[in-house]
């Protein structure tokens, strides 16, 4: 299994503090945000390589970060440059996943995490659950307990076995507060679904749109996480994490 951290965004909503530092490397309590994600990875079953997909603007930042981490990390770390230079030509989350799979000719199971997510829960149970479902993509879910905030995410319904019953991307009137996170497990058997999606939609930008398509065309499962979770997408959420995350 390879782990891919999505880190090719430009942090436009954090421009005042992230103009020269990529969002995943912003400090939270004196450590880069992404380090908290990476801390959770050693010991995951079958984990054999850590991949970071960046853009051309911040590629060297992540290469330097990887050099500082590699000596104490149990598997190789590889940084991939998606070649984009600004928000206008960015590939988007699904585009970067597709780009990395093709660029590195990946044929392993792929666990994808957003580089701007901050959380305190472990990942082992998620991987164990997802790796057993070879024909299904599994996504991480979180209950934010706020209907107003749920309108900014993909809202999900699942049955008792975790099978997805519905997915609505940024609904105006969400039916629940259970939302999709940037946390995806793609068994190697499902990697070709990206090409199917591209042929059908012509879009390779937003992950939520891809997951909605998957939920209508293929089997998708959801796994609920419990604990603290912050989606670092704005100055306010970043300050909130700085104050509350220990």
C-alpha positions in Angstrom: 0.0 0.0 0.0 1.2 3.5 -0.9 0.0 6.6 0.9 -0.5 9.7 -1.1 -0.8 13.1 0.5 -2.4 15.8 -1.6 -0.4 19.0 -1.2 -0.7 20.8 -4.6 -3.1 23.5 -3.6 -2.3 27.2 -3.5 -3.9 28.2 -0.2 -5.7 31.1 -1.8 -7.9 31.6 1.3 -4.8 31.7 3.5 -2.9 34.0 1.2 -1.9 36.4 3.9 0.1 33.7 5.8 0.7 31.1 3.1 2.1 33.2 0.2 5.5 31.6 0.6 4.7 28.5 2.6 2.4 25.7 1.4 -0.5 25.1 3.6 0.5 21.6 4.7 3.8 23.0 6.0 2.3 25.8 8.1 3.2 25.4 11.8 0.7 24.1 14.3 2.2 24.3 17.8 5.6 24.6 16.3 5.4 21.6 14.0 4.4 21.5 10.3 0.7 20.6 9.9 1.6 17.6 7.7 3.8 16.1 10.3 0.7 15.2 12.4 -0.6 13.2 9.5 2.7 11.5 8.8 3.0 10.5 12.5 -0.1 8.2 12.0 1.4 6.2 9.1 4.2 4.0 10.4 2.8 0.6 11.3 -0.1 0.6 8.8 -0.3 -2.9 7.3 1.5 -3.1 3.9 2.6 0.5 3.9 5.7 0.7 1.6 6.0 4.2 0.3 4.9 7.8 1.1 4.1 10.0 -1.8 3.6 13.8 -1.7 2.0 15.5 -4.8 2.9 19.2 -5.0 2.8 21.9 -7.5 5.8 23.6 -9.2 5.6 26.6 -6.9 6.1 24.7 -3.7 7.9 21.6 -5.0 11.2 22.5 -3.4 9.6 23.2 -0.1 8.3 19.6 0.1 11.6 18.2 -1.2 13.4 19.9 1.7 10.8 18.7 4.1 11.2 15.1 2.8 15.0 15.3 3.2 14.6 16.3 6.8 12.1 13.4 7.4 13.6 10.5 5.5 16.4 9.4 7.9 13.8 8.8 10.7 11.0 7.5 8.5 10.6 3.7 7.9 9.7 3.8 4.2 10.8 5.9 1.2 9.4 9.3 0.7 8.9 10.6 -2.8 7.7 14.1 -3.8 5.9 14.4 -7.2 5.6 17.7 -9.1 2.3 18.1 -11.0 3.8 20.9 -13.1 1.2 23.5 -12.3 2.2 27.1 -11.4 -0.9 28.9 -10.2 -4.6 28.4 -9.2 -5.7 28.9 -12.8 -4.0 25.8 -14.1 -4.1 23.6 -11.0 -5.2 20.0 -11.6 -7.5 19.7 -8.5 -7.6 16.8 -6.1 -8.9 14.1 -8.5 -6.5 15.4 -11.2 -3.6 15.1 -8.9 -4.5 11.6 -7.9 -4.9 10.6 -11.5 -1.6 12.3 -12.4 0.3 10.6 -9.7 -1.0 7.1 -10.5 0.0 7.6 -14.2 3.3 9.3 -13.5 4.5 6.6 -11.1 2.7 3.7 -12.8 1.0 2.8 -9.4 -0.5 -0.6 -9.2 -0.7 -0.9 -5.4 -3.6 -0.1 -3.1 -3.6 3.7 -2.6 -4.6 5.5 0.6 -5.1 9.2 -0.1 -5.2 12.0 2.5 -5.6 15.7 2.2 -2.4 17.5 3.4 -4.5 20.2 5.1 -6.4 17.9 7.4 -5.5 17.9 11.1 -6.8 15.1 13.3 -6.0 13.1 16.5 -7.5 9.7 15.7 -5.6 6.6 14.5 -5.9 5.2 10.9 -5.4 1.5 11.5 -9.1 0.6 11.8 -9.9 2.5 8.7 -7.2 0.7 6.6 -8.3 -2.7 8.0 -11.9 -2.0 7.1 -11.2 -0.6 3.6 -8.6 -3.2 2.6 -11.2 -6.0 3.0 -13.5 -4.4 0.4 -11.6 -5.1 -2.8 -14.3 -3.9 -5.2 -15.2 -0.7 -3.3 -13.7 2.7 -2.7 -13.9 3.6 1.0 -14.0 7.2 2.3 -13.5 8.7 5.7 -16.5 10.2 7.3 -17.0 12.6 10.2 -20.0 14.0 12.0 -19.6 17.8 12.4 -22.9 18.2 14.3 -23.7 21.4 12.4 -26.2 21.5 9.5 -25.0 24.9 8.4 -21.4 23.8 8.1 -22.5 20.5 6.4 -23.5 22.6 3.4 -19.8 23.1 2.6 -19.1 19.4 2.3 -20.3 16.2 0.7 -23.1 14.8 3.0 -23.4 11.1 3.2 -25.8 8.4 4.3 -24.6 4.8 5.1 -26.2 1.6 6.2 -25.2 -0.5 9.2 -22.4 -2.3 7.3 -20.9 1.0 6.0 -22.3 0.8 2.5 -23.0 4.3 1.1 -26.7 4.9 0.4 -26.5 8.5 -0.8 -23.9 11.3 -1.4 -24.8 14.9 -2.0 -22.1 17.4 -2.7 -22.6 20.7 -0.8 -26.4 20.4 -0.5 -28.3 23.6 0.3 -30.4 21.6 2.8 -28.4 18.7 4.1 -30.3 15.7 5.5 -27.6 15.0 8.1 -24.3 16.3 9.5 -22.2 13.2 8.4 -19.7 14.5 5.9 -17.0 13.2 3.6 -13.4 14.0 4.5 -10.4 14.1 2.2 -9.6 10.5 3.2 -9.9 7.8 0.5 -8.8 4.2 0.2 -8.6 3.0 -3.4 -7.9 -0.8 -3.6 -5.8 -1.4 -6.7 -8.8 -3.1 -8.3 -10.6 0.3 -8.3 -7.8 2.5 -9.8 -9.2 2.2 -13.3 -12.4 3.9 -12.1 -10.7 7.3 -12.5 -10.4 6.7 -16.3 -14.1 5.7 -16.4 -15.0 8.9 -14.6 -12.9 11.0 -16.9 -14.5 9.5 -20.0 -18.0 10.0 -18.6 -17.7 13.5 -17.1 -14.6 15.1 -18.7 -13.8 16.5 -15.3 -10.9 15.7 -13.0 -11.0 18.5 -10.5 -13.1 18.1 -7.3 -13.0 14.9 -5.3 -16.6 15.4 -4.1 -17.9 15.2 -7.7 -15.9 12.1 -8.3 -17.2 10.4 -5.1 -20.8 11.4 -6.0 -20.3 9.8 -9.4 -18.8 6.7 -7.8 -21.7 6.4 -5.4 -24.1 6.3 -8.4 -22.0 3.9 -10.6 -19.9 1.7 -8.3 -19.9 0.5 -4.7 -18.6 3.0 -2.1 -18.3 2.4 1.6 -17.9 4.9 4.5 -16.0 4.7 7.7 -16.8 7.0 10.6 -14.0 8.6 12.5 -14.3 9.9 16.1 -12.1 12.5 17.7 -10.8 15.9 16.8 -10.7 17.0 13.1 -9.9 20.4 11.5 -10.2 21.2 7.9 -7.6 24.0 7.5 -9.2 26.0 4.7 -9.3 29.5 6.1 -7.6 31.9 8.5 -10.3 31.2 11.1 -10.0 27.4 11.0 -6.2 27.7 11.1 -6.3 29.9 14.2 -8.9 27.6 15.8 -6.6 24.6 15.3 -3.6 26.6 16.7 -5.6 27.3 19.9 -7.3 23.9 20.4 -5.2 21.2 18.9 -2.6 19.7 21.2 
